[in-house]
């Protein structure tokens, strides 16, 4: 898995590529923890290039969401392919996360938050 972090305005965008699974979740947690230490208020996770996610990957996102919520931060997801979206739907996490189709739409939604 590849992890890239960039910034657009006040939003940190985490670009993921590859598989978010048991083997890669620990390195993703390290990246998320560095953002949490800075108490980033707006994080967008771009999943456009993610080919697979398992329960440990989902748990990593849930953990980030909970920790951000504790200090009033907002987490959004964008670019979910059909198979990735299905994983969120089957686990009923599509009702927990703010999921937007495009990065542009997600960035715009932060403006009103």
N, C-alpha and C positions, 0 to 999 in steps of 0.2 A: 504494500500500500504506500502511496505517496501522499504527503501532507504539505499543503502550501497555505500560507496565511498572508492575506493582503488587506488593504484598508480602502474603503470608499466612504469619504466623509467620516462620520463617527461610528461606522459599522465595520467590525472585523469580519472578514469573509474567510472561512476555512474551506479550502478546496481539497476534496478527497478524490483519490483515484485508485481503483483496484478493489480489493476485498477488505471489508471491515469485519474481522472475525476474531476468534479466540487468540490467534497469534499476533494480530496487529492492534488489538484494543489497548494493550498496555502503553504502547508508544503514543496512541491517540490521547489517552488519559494524561500523559505527561504534557502534551501540547495544550490540552484543555485546562490543566491545572495552572499553567503559566498565564493563561488568559484570566482565569478565576482570581489569581493573586492580584492582578491589576484591576479587578472588579469591573471588567468590561461590561458596559451597559447594553450593547447590541451586538449579537453574534449571529451570523448567517452561515449555515453549513451547506455548501454546494455539493450535492450528491450526484451530479450529472454524469460523472465518470466512474461511479461505484457500480461494480458488477455483481456484488454479493454482500449480504449482511446477515450475521447470525445473532443469536440471543445475547452474546457478550457484547456485540456492537450496539445492539439496542440498549442494553443496560448502561453502556458508556454514555449514550445520548441522554438517557433518563437521569443519570447521575449529574450530568452537566446542567440539565434543565432544573433539577431540584436545587442545586447549589446557586445557580443564577437567580432563581426565584427568591431565594433567601435574602438577597440584597437588592431586589427590584430590577434585575437584568432581564432582557428579552432575548429569547432564542427562537430562531426560525430556520426551517429547512426548505431547500429549493432543488429543483432539477431531478426529482425522483423518477427513475425509469419505471416501467410497468411492474417488473418483478420486485423492485425495491419497495414500491408503493404497496404492492400486495402483502409484503411482509409486515408493513406498518398497519395495514387494514386487518389482517388476520390476528395480529396481536392487540388490536384495538387501540394502538398508539396514534392512529390518525386523528383521534379525538383529543389526544393529549398535547400533541405538537401542533404548532402553526406551520402548515405545509403549503407552500406556494409553488406554482408551476415554473416561474421564471425568476432569475436573479433580479432582473429589473423590477418586477412586481414586488418581490420580497423587499428590496431596498426602499421602494416607494412606501410600502406598508410600515416601515420603521419611522417614516416621517410623521405619521399620524399618531404614533405610540407615545 
